[in-house]
Amino acid sequence: MIQLDNIRKVFNEDTAHEMTAVNGIQLHIARGTLTVLKGPSGSGKTTLLSVIGGMARPTAGRILLSGREITSLPERFLTMIRRTTFGFIFQHFNLIKGISVLENVMLPAYPSGVDRSSLVQRAHKLLSLFGIDDKAQAKVQWLSGGEAQRAAVCRALINDPAVLIADEPTAHLDTVLSREFMESMSLIKSQGRTVVIASHDPIVYEWPSVDSVVEMRDGLIVHPEAMQ
């Protein structure tokens, strides 16, 4: 589904502070699989995740999404692909305080123009699936860590994305919540979605439903490991 051909990402190019974060990555991520980008801080996994999700453009190389080359698309088309194809879960979840859980979940769908009643119904269905529909009207600052985690997953799924991307999602979670999160990822994978996670957490990369672990160091793939 996602093909990376010789992807390179350089920051501050042609300056004294030039830094190559990703250097010549060749990678295929199959549809409906759970892939973990594993590596220490500074290994390039978060940069590669950003490139995969269209949040950053590569300096060189090509990205193919379901056989379609998207690297050189104008920004407005890349934005549309990002909105309709990818769902994102961030390290700190990035839920917006002061508004309800329901509004937080619906936010990414507003630019799509879906009528509000349909959107509310879709959001409640997701909240119910993850066991927090009773918190729909609560402000996000009132949520427990586990509830905030599940709200972030619901928000990432509101546009029915084919691909879910998560950057160090368990970095600030305890063991119980980390396992709950990976149970959520297993459920999402079982729905036929593709899941890509950047993490150095053993709970994540040793999880039973992970299909492949791609180990990175210094912007390079050390070795991809297929899980049986």
C-alpha positions in Angstrom: 0.0 0.0 0.0 2.8 2.4 0.9 6.0 2.3 -1.0 9.1 4.4 -0.1 11.8 4.5 -2.8 15.1 5.9 -1.7 13.6 8.4 0.7 16.0 11.1 2.0 15.1 14.0 4.3 17.6 16.8 5.0 17.1 19.7 7.3 18.8 23.1 6.9 20.1 21.9 3.5 23.2 23.7 2.1 23.9 25.5 5.3 26.5 24.9 8.1 23.8 23.3 10.1 22.7 20.7 7.5 21.4 17.5 9.1 20.3 14.3 7.3 17.5 12.8 9.3 16.6 10.0 6.9 19.0 8.7 4.3 18.0 6.4 1.4 15.1 4.5 3.0 13.6 1.7 0.9 10.4 0.3 2.5 7.1 -1.3 1.6 4.2 -1.3 4.1 1.4 -3.7 3.1 -2.2 -2.9 3.4 -3.9 -4.1 6.6 -0.7 -4.6 8.6 0.7 -3.2 11.8 4.3 -1.9 11.4 6.5 -0.5 14.1 9.4 1.9 13.4 11.8 1.1 16.2 14.8 3.0 17.3 16.4 5.3 19.9 15.8 9.1 20.0 17.5 10.6 17.0 17.3 7.5 14.8 15.0 9.2 12.2 11.8 7.2 13.0 9.7 10.2 13.7 10.9 12.0 10.6 10.2 9.0 8.5 6.7 8.7 10.1 6.1 12.4 9.1 7.1 11.7 5.6 4.9 8.6 5.3 1.9 10.6 6.6 2.5 13.5 4.2 3.2 15.9 7.1 6.7 16.5 5.7 8.0 16.3 2.1 11.1 14.2 1.4 14.2 16.0 0.1 14.7 13.2 -2.4 13.0 9.9 -3.3 9.4 8.9 -4.1 6.4 7.9 -2.1 3.7 5.7 -3.7 0.3 5.4 -2.1 -1.7 2.4 -3.5 0.5 2.7 -6.6 0.0 6.4 -7.0 3.1 8.7 -6.7 2.2 11.5 -4.3 5.6 13.0 -3.6 5.3 15.9 -6.1 1.6 16.7 -5.6 0.7 20.4 -5.0 0.1 21.1 -1.3 -3.7 21.4 -1.7 -3.9 17.9 -3.1 -1.5 16.5 -0.5 -3.6 18.1 2.2 -6.7 16.4 0.9 -4.9 13.0 0.8 -3.6 13.6 4.3 -7.1 14.4 5.6 -8.9 11.5 3.8 -6.3 8.7 4.0 -4.4 9.2 7.2 -5.4 9.5 10.9 -2.9 10.8 13.4 -2.2 10.1 17.0 0.4 12.3 18.6 2.7 11.7 21.6 0.9 14.1 23.8 -2.5 13.4 22.2 -3.0 17.1 21.5 -6.6 17.2 22.6 -7.9 20.8 22.9 -8.8 21.8 26.4 -12.0 23.8 27.1 -14.2 21.9 24.6 -16.0 18.6 24.9 -14.7 15.2 24.0 -17.3 15.0 21.3 -16.1 18.3 19.7 -12.5 17.2 19.9 -13.3 13.9 18.1 -15.2 15.8 15.4 -12.6 18.5 14.7 -10.6 16.8 11.9 -13.8 16.1 10.0 -15.1 19.7 9.8 -13.2 20.6 6.6 -14.8 17.7 4.8 -18.2 19.4 4.8 -20.1 16.5 6.4 -23.4 17.6 7.9 -23.3 18.0 11.6 -25.9 15.4 12.5 -24.1 12.7 10.5 -20.8 13.7 12.1 -22.2 13.6 15.6 -23.6 10.2 14.9 -20.3 9.0 13.6 -18.4 10.4 16.6 -20.8 8.8 19.1 -20.4 5.4 17.4 -16.6 5.6 17.7 -16.8 6.8 21.4 -19.1 3.9 22.1 -16.8 1.4 20.3 -14.0 2.5 22.7 -16.1 2.6 25.8 -16.2 6.4 26.5 -19.5 7.5 25.0 -20.6 8.5 28.5 -17.8 11.1 28.4 -18.9 12.7 25.2 -20.0 16.0 26.8 -17.1 16.1 29.3 -14.3 18.6 28.9 -11.1 16.8 27.9 -9.2 18.1 30.9 -11.5 16.0 33.1 -10.5 12.7 31.5 -8.3 10.1 33.0 -5.1 9.2 31.0 -6.8 6.1 29.6 -9.9 8.1 28.5 -7.8 10.7 26.9 -5.9 8.0 25.0 -9.1 6.5 23.7 -10.5 9.9 22.8 -7.4 10.6 20.7 -7.9 7.2 18.9 -11.5 8.2 18.1 -10.4 11.5 16.8 -7.8 9.8 14.5 -10.6 7.6 13.1 -13.3 10.2 12.5 -12.5 10.5 8.8 -12.5 6.7 8.4 -8.8 6.7 7.3 -7.2 3.7 5.6 -4.0 4.4 7.5 -3.5 5.2 11.2 -0.2 6.8 12.2 1.0 7.1 15.8 4.2 8.8 17.0 5.5 7.5 20.4 1.9 7.0 21.6 2.9 5.2 24.8 5.8 7.5 25.8 3.8 9.1 28.7 1.6 6.1 29.6 2.1 3.5 32.3 2.2 -0.3 31.5 -1.5 -0.9 31.8 -2.5 2.1 29.6 0.2 1.1 27.0 -1.3 -2.3 26.7 -4.8 -0.9 26.4 -3.5 1.3 23.6 -2.0 -1.7 21.7 -5.3 -3.6 22.2 -6.9 -0.6 20.4 -4.4 -0.9 17.6 -5.1 -4.6 17.3 -8.8 -3.8 16.9 -8.1 -1.1 14.3 -5.9 -3.5 12.3 -8.7 -6.2 12.5 -10.9 -3.7 10.7 -8.6 -3.8 7.7 -6.7 -0.6 8.4 -3.0 -0.1 8.0 -1.2 1.0 11.3 2.2 2.5 11.5 3.7 3.3 14.9 7.1 5.0 15.8 8.2 3.7 19.2 11.1 2.5 21.3 8.7 0.9 23.8 9.0 -2.9 24.0 5.3 -3.2 24.8 4.7 -1.8 21.4 7.2 -3.6 19.2 6.8 -6.9 21.0 3.0 -6.8 20.8 1.6 -10.1 19.3 -0.4 -8.5 16.4 2.6 -6.5 15.1 3.5 -7.8 11.6 6.8 -6.1 11.1 9.4 -4.2 13.1 11.6 -1.8 11.2 14.7 -1.0 13.3 16.3 2.4 12.6 19.5 4.1 13.6 21.2 7.2 12.3 18.6 7.7 9.6 19.0 4.2 8.2 17.1 1.0 8.4 19.3 -1.4 10.4 17.1 -4.4 9.5 13.4 -5.0 8.9 12.1 -7.9 11.0 9.0 -9.8 9.8 7.0 -11.1 12.7 5.5 -14.6 12.5 
